[in-house]
Structure formats: C-alpha cells, structure tokens
C-alpha cells in the first residue's frame, strides 16, 4: 500500500492490522490500542507510534528521519534500525536493542528495564539515559559527539570513548565529578556557586538532609504535629535565594523528611500549608495526616 503524503491513523481504536507493505511520506499510528505489530516493510520519513501496544520494532522499518515510539509501555525489542532520531522515552518494558542500530539522536528516558546497550553505537550525537535505573555501564566503543544525559540512571562512570562528550544532569552541563562522584561536593562549593541551575544540581546530588546538617542550618521555627516535632530550617546564601526546608516526620513510620519551601516563609505552619497547596496557613486544617 502506497500513500502520497501523510497517512494519519492516530486514535483508530478499530485498527488491528496494517498492510504487509506500507509506504508514505509520514505515518502516524499513535493511540491505536488494538494494533499489536508492524508490517515487515514500512517506508517513510517519519513514523509516529506513541502509546501503542506494539512489542517490537522490526528490522524492515525504513524510516529516514524519525521514529517516535514514546510512551509505548509494551515495547520490548528494537531491531537494527537506521534513522536519524529514535525516541523511546517512557518505554518501560524495553529490554533489547539490536546490534547494528544506527541512530544519531537516541532518547531512552525512563527505560527502566533496559540493562545494556548494543555495541557499534558510533554515530550518536546525543544520548539521553535519564531514568534508566537498571543501566549500570556502557559499551566500551560507544560514541556521542555532543552530549549524554545521565540523571537518575545507574551509570557510575563513562568509558574512554565518551571522554569528549558533554555530560548533562537534567539538561545542565556538569563535570564528571558532579555526575559520578557526589561525595566530593562540599558545602563551601555549594554556597559559593553563583549559577542557580548548577546550585540546584549540587543540592540534588548531595541531598537536602546532608546539606542542612553539614551547612549547620538555622532553626527558624519549630512546633509539633501528628508525626512529632517539625522544624523550619534555613541556610543563607550570600548573593542567592536562601535555602529553606521544612523537616517533618511521617506519623506511620517516624521517618524524617526534608521538604523545600519558599524562602520567605517563617513558620512551620506556613510551610505545611504551602506544601498542601494553601497560601494562607489559617485555611489549612487537616483532619488526618499520613
């Protein structure tokens, strides 16, 4: 079957099967829940199959520019495809990428079941591994000519082949030390950091509890709730916005939590109300807290 221009079959709840050979300029089969597999031969510039139940992207896909399978939570395997952009964001069941895969921009955000990448990824420009919690190491021969995103992944170091790639943490360019060795970050380094986004990354890497303890946070206010004592803690930044957290305990587990709140707040009640979505603490009167 050949279609001139764009073939839009998105949201076709009745669609269960496609022709054995399908050609068009672009094809959209997003949100077709009854479609379980693709034809062996598909030719187009752009293929969009967001939020489908397809389990495999076969080797017969000839898609020159972009394949977008984001949100396809049943997708398990990807064949040795050749395309410019491959978006697999949110494909939580993905476990296999075939050797021979040739892409320039590969987005694997939140592919939590993926444990390894294939060898031969030599033409990558960008690689997004954010949220790939089960992916702990990369192939020795992988290359990314621009950047690699590693936030919330299991990656603890990069192979030598990626030594020239820019490392990112939630979109922010960071030194390898910040991404992979947060234990080297100091309180002084955080307090002296002028860039607000970099400071956000540093705080995330060390954790709120560690920072407030080691920065000797000032106790602005304290009171009690059903979980016990709670405290409003403040760490001043000389030229930046103060870092203010509400320290609370879970009534069920007694576990302590530090929750960041706006710096202008001065009482625990204000912090608790703000966290619950209230601008006025007098209107926040919970009957039960969990």
C-alpha positions as a LaTeX table, in Angstrom:
\begin{tabular}{lrrr}
\hline
Residue & $x$ (\AA) & $y$ (\AA) & $z$ (\AA) \\
\hline
Unk1 & 0.00 & 0.00 & 0.00 \\
Unk2 & 1.39 & 3.39 & $-1.05$ \\
Unk3 & 0.02 & 6.71 & 0.18 \\
Unk4 & 1.01 & 10.09 & $-1.22$ \\
Unk5 & 1.79 & 12.49 & 1.64 \\
Unk6 & 0.83 & 11.86 & 5.25 \\
Unk7 & $-1.04$ & 8.79 & 6.50 \\
Unk8 & $-2.80$ & 9.66 & 9.76 \\
Unk9 & $-4.36$ & 6.70 & 11.56 \\
Unk10 & $-3.93$ & 8.06 & 15.08 \\
Unk11 & $-6.67$ & 7.23 & 17.61 \\
Unk12 & $-8.10$ & 4.49 & 15.38 \\
Unk13 & $-9.45$ & 2.19 & 18.06 \\
Unk14 & $-10.70$ & $-0.26$ & 15.42 \\
Unk15 & $-7.29$ & $-0.76$ & 13.76 \\
Unk16 & $-5.87$ & $-4.26$ & 14.34 \\
Unk17 & $-3.62$ & $-4.78$ & 11.32 \\
Unk18 & $-1.68$ & $-2.86$ & 8.67 \\
Unk19 & $-0.88$ & $-3.90$ & 5.08 \\
Unk20 & 2.20 & $-6.11$ & 4.61 \\
Unk21 & 3.97 & $-3.27$ & 2.79 \\
Unk22 & 3.24 & 0.33 & 3.77 \\
Unk23 & 4.77 & 3.45 & 2.18 \\
Unk24 & 4.04 & 7.15 & 2.79 \\
Unk25 & 5.87 & 10.40 & 3.49 \\
Unk26 & 4.90 & 10.16 & 7.16 \\
Unk27 & 2.81 & 7.68 & 9.14 \\
Unk28 & 1.04 & 8.24 & 12.47 \\
Unk29 & $-0.47$ & 5.24 & 14.26 \\
Unk30 & $-0.38$ & 6.65 & 17.78 \\
Unk31 & $-3.02$ & 5.57 & 20.31 \\
Unk32 & $-4.18$ & 2.52 & 18.37 \\
Unk33 & $-4.54$ & 0.07 & 21.29 \\
Unk34 & $-5.61$ & $-2.97$ & 19.24 \\
Unk35 & $-2.63$ & $-2.78$ & 16.87 \\
Unk36 & $-0.09$ & $-5.28$ & 18.21 \\
Unk37 & 2.57 & $-5.46$ & 15.47 \\
Unk38 & 4.02 & $-3.60$ & 12.50 \\
Unk39 & 4.39 & $-4.84$ & 8.93 \\
Unk40 & 7.76 & $-6.28$ & 7.95 \\
Unk41 & 8.19 & $-3.45$ & 5.43 \\
Unk42 & 7.43 & 0.17 & 6.30 \\
Unk43 & 8.93 & 3.04 & 4.28 \\
Unk44 & 8.55 & 6.69 & 5.29 \\
Unk45 & 10.45 & 9.72 & 6.54 \\
Unk46 & 8.67 & 9.89 & 9.92 \\
Unk47 & 6.94 & 7.13 & 11.87 \\
Unk48 & 4.95 & 8.03 & 14.98 \\
Unk49 & 3.57 & 5.27 & 17.19 \\
Unk50 & 3.22 & 6.88 & 20.58 \\
Unk51 & 1.37 & 4.97 & 23.32 \\
Unk52 & 0.78 & 1.81 & 21.28 \\
Unk53 & 0.85 & $-1.84$ & 22.43 \\
Unk54 & 3.37 & $-2.88$ & 19.78 \\
Unk55 & 6.06 & $-5.12$ & 21.28 \\
Unk56 & 8.76 & $-4.94$ & 18.61 \\
Unk57 & 10.19 & $-2.54$ & 16.03 \\
Unk58 & 11.29 & $-4.91$ & 13.25 \\
Unk59 & 14.38 & $-4.63$ & 11.08 \\
Unk60 & 12.25 & $-3.93$ & 8.00 \\
Unk61 & 11.42 & $-0.39$ & 9.05 \\
Unk62 & 12.96 & 2.06 & 6.57 \\
Unk63 & 12.41 & 5.39 & 8.32 \\
Unk64 & 14.87 & 8.05 & 7.28 \\
Unk65 & 14.26 & 10.89 & 9.73 \\
Unk66 & 12.45 & 9.98 & 12.94 \\
Unk67 & 10.78 & 7.14 & 14.82 \\
Unk68 & 8.78 & 8.26 & 17.85 \\
Unk69 & 7.57 & 5.35 & 19.99 \\
Unk70 & 7.43 & 7.32 & 23.24 \\
Unk71 & 5.04 & 6.06 & 25.87 \\
Unk72 & 4.74 & 2.61 & 24.27 \\
Unk73 & 4.86 & 0.65 & 27.52 \\
Unk74 & 4.59 & $-2.77$ & 25.81 \\
Unk75 & 7.59 & $-2.26$ & 23.51 \\
Unk76 & 10.27 & $-4.82$ & 24.37 \\
Unk77 & 12.70 & $-5.00$ & 21.44 \\
Unk78 & 14.14 & $-2.76$ & 18.72 \\
Unk79 & 15.76 & $-4.22$ & 15.61 \\
Unk80 & 18.90 & $-2.96$ & 13.81 \\
Unk81 & 17.21 & 0.20 & 12.52 \\
Unk82 & 18.80 & 3.11 & 10.71 \\
Unk83 & 17.23 & 6.51 & 11.30 \\
Unk84 & 18.26 & 9.97 & 12.47 \\
Unk85 & 16.14 & 10.24 & 15.63 \\
Unk86 & 14.82 & 7.39 & 17.75 \\
Unk87 & 12.57 & 8.40 & 20.63 \\
Unk88 & 11.89 & 5.56 & 23.08 \\
Unk89 & 11.06 & 7.78 & 26.05 \\
Unk90 & 8.90 & 6.02 & 28.61 \\
Unk91 & 9.14 & 2.55 & 27.01 \\
Unk92 & 9.31 & 0.91 & 30.41 \\
Unk93 & 9.26 & $-2.70$ & 29.13 \\
Unk94 & 12.16 & $-2.23$ & 26.70 \\
Unk95 & 14.91 & $-4.81$ & 27.30 \\
Unk96 & 16.67 & $-5.22$ & 23.94 \\
Unk97 & 18.33 & $-3.00$ & 21.34 \\
Unk98 & 19.87 & $-4.96$ & 18.47 \\
Unk99 & 23.47 & $-4.74$ & 17.32 \\
Unk100 & 23.59 & $-2.78$ & 14.10 \\
Unk101 & 21.36 & 0.02 & 15.38 \\
Unk102 & 22.41 & 3.25 & 13.63 \\
Unk103 & 20.95 & 6.48 & 15.01 \\
Unk104 & 22.19 & 9.99 & 15.74 \\
Unk105 & 19.78 & 11.08 & 18.47 \\
Unk106 & 18.68 & 8.35 & 20.90 \\
Unk107 & 16.25 & 9.12 & 23.73 \\
Unk108 & 15.90 & 6.32 & 26.31 \\
Unk109 & 14.40 & 8.39 & 29.12 \\
Unk110 & 12.75 & 6.21 & 31.78 \\
Unk111 & 13.51 & 2.91 & 30.03 \\
Unk112 & 13.84 & 1.34 & 33.46 \\
Unk113 & 14.05 & $-2.30$ & 32.33 \\
Unk114 & 16.95 & $-1.78$ & 29.94 \\
Unk115 & 20.20 & $-3.26$ & 31.29 \\
Unk116 & 22.59 & $-2.85$ & 28.34 \\
Unk117 & 23.17 & $-1.02$ & 25.06 \\
Unk118 & 24.44 & $-2.68$ & 21.89 \\
Unk119 & 27.96 & $-2.34$ & 20.57 \\
Unk120 & 28.50 & $-0.26$ & 17.48 \\
Unk121 & 26.71 & 2.95 & 18.50 \\
Unk122 & 29.37 & 5.07 & 16.82 \\
Unk123 & 27.32 & 7.84 & 15.19 \\
Unk124 & 25.42 & 9.16 & 18.16 \\
Unk125 & 25.22 & 12.91 & 18.53 \\
Unk126 & 23.01 & 12.96 & 21.64 \\
Unk127 & 22.13 & 10.19 & 24.09 \\
Unk128 & 19.51 & 10.59 & 26.81 \\
Unk129 & 19.73 & 7.96 & 29.57 \\
Unk130 & 17.77 & 9.84 & 32.22 \\
Unk131 & 15.87 & 7.46 & 34.48 \\
Unk132 & 17.48 & 4.29 & 33.07 \\
Unk133 & 17.88 & 2.90 & 36.58 \\
Unk134 & 18.90 & $-0.64$ & 35.51 \\
Unk135 & 21.58 & 0.53 & 33.07 \\
Unk136 & 24.85 & 0.47 & 35.01 \\
Unk137 & 27.55 & 0.50 & 32.33 \\
Unk138 & 28.01 & 1.40 & 28.68 \\
Unk139 & 29.76 & $-0.40$ & 25.80 \\
Unk140 & 33.48 & 0.36 & 25.52 \\
Unk141 & 33.08 & 1.54 & 21.91 \\
Unk142 & 30.05 & 3.84 & 22.25 \\
Unk143 & 30.45 & 7.40 & 20.98 \\
Unk144 & 28.35 & 10.55 & 21.44 \\
Unk145 & 29.64 & 13.58 & 19.60 \\
Unk146 & 27.65 & 16.18 & 21.55 \\
Unk147 & 26.14 & 15.22 & 24.92 \\
Unk148 & 24.94 & 12.41 & 27.17 \\
Unk149 & 22.26 & 12.86 & 29.87 \\
Unk150 & 22.77 & 10.61 & 32.92 \\
Unk151 & 20.45 & 11.92 & 35.67 \\
Unk152 & 18.72 & 9.18 & 37.70 \\
Unk153 & 20.40 & 6.44 & 35.67 \\
Unk154 & 22.51 & 3.59 & 37.04 \\
Unk155 & 25.61 & 4.86 & 35.22 \\
Unk156 & 28.54 & 5.42 & 37.58 \\
Unk157 & 31.27 & 6.20 & 35.03 \\
Unk158 & 31.80 & 6.65 & 31.30 \\
Unk159 & 34.08 & 4.63 & 29.00 \\
Unk160 & 37.08 & 6.34 & 27.45 \\
Unk161 & 35.25 & 6.54 & 24.11 \\
Unk162 & 32.93 & 9.18 & 25.65 \\
Unk163 & 35.70 & 11.34 & 27.10 \\
Unk164 & 34.91 & 14.21 & 24.72 \\
Unk165 & 31.13 & 14.10 & 25.23 \\
Unk166 & 29.40 & 16.75 & 27.32 \\
Unk167 & 27.84 & 15.23 & 30.45 \\
Unk168 & 24.42 & 16.56 & 31.46 \\
Unk169 & 22.30 & 16.25 & 34.58 \\
Unk170 & 18.68 & 17.24 & 33.93 \\
Unk171 & 19.81 & 19.28 & 30.97 \\
Unk172 & 22.58 & 21.09 & 32.86 \\
Unk173 & 26.16 & 20.56 & 31.73 \\
Unk174 & 28.20 & 19.24 & 34.66 \\
Unk175 & 31.73 & 17.95 & 35.26 \\
Unk176 & 32.10 & 14.17 & 35.50 \\
Unk177 & 32.89 & 14.61 & 39.20 \\
Unk178 & 29.46 & 16.08 & 39.94 \\
Unk179 & 27.63 & 13.40 & 37.95 \\
Unk180 & 29.52 & 10.37 & 39.23 \\
Unk181 & 31.25 & 11.36 & 42.48 \\
Unk182 & 28.83 & 13.48 & 44.54 \\
Unk183 & 30.75 & 12.56 & 47.69 \\
Unk184 & 33.40 & 15.10 & 46.60 \\
Unk185 & 30.96 & 18.03 & 46.69 \\
Unk186 & 31.48 & 20.36 & 49.66 \\
Unk187 & 29.21 & 22.78 & 51.50 \\
Unk188 & 31.53 & 25.63 & 50.59 \\
Unk189 & 31.32 & 24.71 & 46.92 \\
Unk190 & 27.51 & 24.86 & 47.05 \\
Unk191 & 27.40 & 28.13 & 48.97 \\
Unk192 & 29.83 & 29.81 & 46.56 \\
Unk193 & 28.11 & 28.60 & 43.37 \\
Unk194 & 26.64 & 31.62 & 41.55 \\
Unk195 & 24.71 & 29.76 & 38.87 \\
Unk196 & 21.26 & 28.87 & 40.26 \\
Unk197 & 20.82 & 25.83 & 38.00 \\
Unk198 & 24.22 & 24.42 & 38.89 \\
Unk199 & 23.48 & 25.02 & 42.56 \\
Unk200 & 20.21 & 23.08 & 42.12 \\
Unk201 & 22.17 & 20.14 & 40.70 \\
Unk202 & 24.73 & 20.26 & 43.51 \\
Unk203 & 21.99 & 20.26 & 46.14 \\
Unk204 & 20.25 & 17.35 & 44.45 \\
Unk205 & 23.45 & 15.33 & 44.29 \\
Unk206 & 24.28 & 15.71 & 48.00 \\
Unk207 & 20.69 & 15.58 & 49.28 \\
Unk208 & 18.76 & 18.03 & 51.45 \\
Unk209 & 19.44 & 16.25 & 54.74 \\
Unk210 & 23.22 & 16.12 & 54.21 \\
Unk211 & 23.33 & 19.76 & 53.16 \\
Unk212 & 21.26 & 21.13 & 56.03 \\
Unk213 & 23.25 & 19.11 & 58.57 \\
Unk214 & 26.69 & 19.99 & 57.22 \\
Unk215 & 25.82 & 23.63 & 56.48 \\
Unk216 & 24.60 & 23.97 & 60.07 \\
Unk217 & 21.17 & 25.19 & 59.07 \\
Unk218 & 19.49 & 27.75 & 61.32 \\
Unk219 & 16.30 & 26.60 & 63.05 \\
Unk220 & 13.84 & 29.40 & 62.20 \\
Unk221 & 10.80 & 27.83 & 63.85 \\
Unk222 & 9.69 & 24.60 & 65.50 \\
Unk223 & 6.39 & 23.06 & 66.60 \\
Unk224 & 4.68 & 19.65 & 66.65 \\
Unk225 & 2.15 & 17.81 & 64.51 \\
Unk226 & 0.86 & 14.22 & 64.47 \\
Unk227 & 4.30 & 12.97 & 63.42 \\
Unk228 & 6.07 & 14.73 & 66.27 \\
Unk229 & 8.44 & 17.70 & 66.20 \\
Unk230 & 8.85 & 19.61 & 62.97 \\
Unk231 & 11.36 & 22.35 & 62.20 \\
Unk232 & 11.77 & 25.10 & 59.64 \\
Unk233 & 15.44 & 25.21 & 58.61 \\
Unk234 & 17.27 & 27.95 & 56.73 \\
Unk235 & 20.69 & 28.09 & 55.09 \\
Unk236 & 21.59 & 31.63 & 53.93 \\
Unk237 & 23.19 & 32.17 & 50.54 \\
Unk238 & 25.19 & 35.37 & 50.36 \\
Unk239 & 24.05 & 36.53 & 46.92 \\
Unk240 & 21.36 & 33.99 & 46.16 \\
Unk241 & 18.00 & 32.86 & 47.43 \\
Unk242 & 18.14 & 31.29 & 50.89 \\
Unk243 & 17.63 & 27.53 & 51.10 \\
Unk244 & 14.65 & 26.80 & 53.36 \\
Unk245 & 13.24 & 23.36 & 54.23 \\
Unk246 & 10.51 & 22.02 & 56.45 \\
Unk247 & 11.65 & 19.00 & 58.45 \\
Unk248 & 8.75 & 16.66 & 59.24 \\
Unk249 & 8.24 & 13.08 & 60.34 \\
Unk250 & 5.81 & 10.54 & 58.94 \\
Unk251 & 3.16 & 9.66 & 61.58 \\
Unk252 & 3.16 & 6.00 & 60.45 \\
Unk253 & 6.88 & 5.25 & 60.06 \\
Unk254 & 8.52 & 8.08 & 62.03 \\
Unk255 & 10.80 & 8.57 & 59.02 \\
Unk256 & 12.20 & 12.08 & 58.67 \\
Unk257 & 11.70 & 14.12 & 55.51 \\
Unk258 & 13.09 & 17.48 & 54.42 \\
Unk259 & 10.78 & 19.34 & 52.05 \\
Unk260 & 11.89 & 22.54 & 50.38 \\
Unk261 & 9.60 & 25.56 & 50.76 \\
Unk262 & 9.76 & 29.21 & 49.59 \\
Unk263 & 12.45 & 31.29 & 51.35 \\
Unk264 & 10.04 & 33.97 & 52.57 \\
Unk265 & 8.23 & 31.58 & 54.93 \\
Unk266 & 8.95 & 31.98 & 58.65 \\
Unk267 & 6.87 & 29.31 & 60.43 \\
Unk268 & 6.37 & 25.56 & 60.19 \\
Unk269 & 2.62 & 26.11 & 59.80 \\
Unk270 & 3.22 & 28.27 & 56.74 \\
Unk271 & 5.49 & 25.62 & 55.25 \\
Unk272 & 3.00 & 22.80 & 55.81 \\
Unk273 & 0.17 & 24.87 & 54.33 \\
Unk274 & 2.26 & 25.79 & 51.28 \\
Unk275 & 3.15 & 22.14 & 50.66 \\
Unk276 & $-0.56$ & 21.28 & 50.78 \\
Unk277 & $-1.38$ & 24.00 & 48.22 \\
Unk278 & $-2.64$ & 26.69 & 50.60 \\
Unk279 & $-1.36$ & 30.27 & 50.52 \\
Unk280 & $-2.91$ & 31.03 & 53.93 \\
Unk281 & $-1.94$ & 28.71 & 56.78 \\
Unk282 & $-5.15$ & 29.58 & 58.67 \\
Unk283 & $-7.18$ & 27.83 & 55.99 \\
Unk284 & $-5.12$ & 24.64 & 56.24 \\
Unk285 & $-6.74$ & 22.45 & 58.90 \\
Unk286 & $-6.17$ & 18.77 & 58.06 \\
Unk287 & $-8.28$ & 16.23 & 59.94 \\
Unk288 & $-5.83$ & 13.37 & 59.30 \\
Unk289 & $-2.20$ & 13.44 & 58.17 \\
Unk290 & $-0.48$ & 10.41 & 56.63 \\
\hline
\end{tabular}
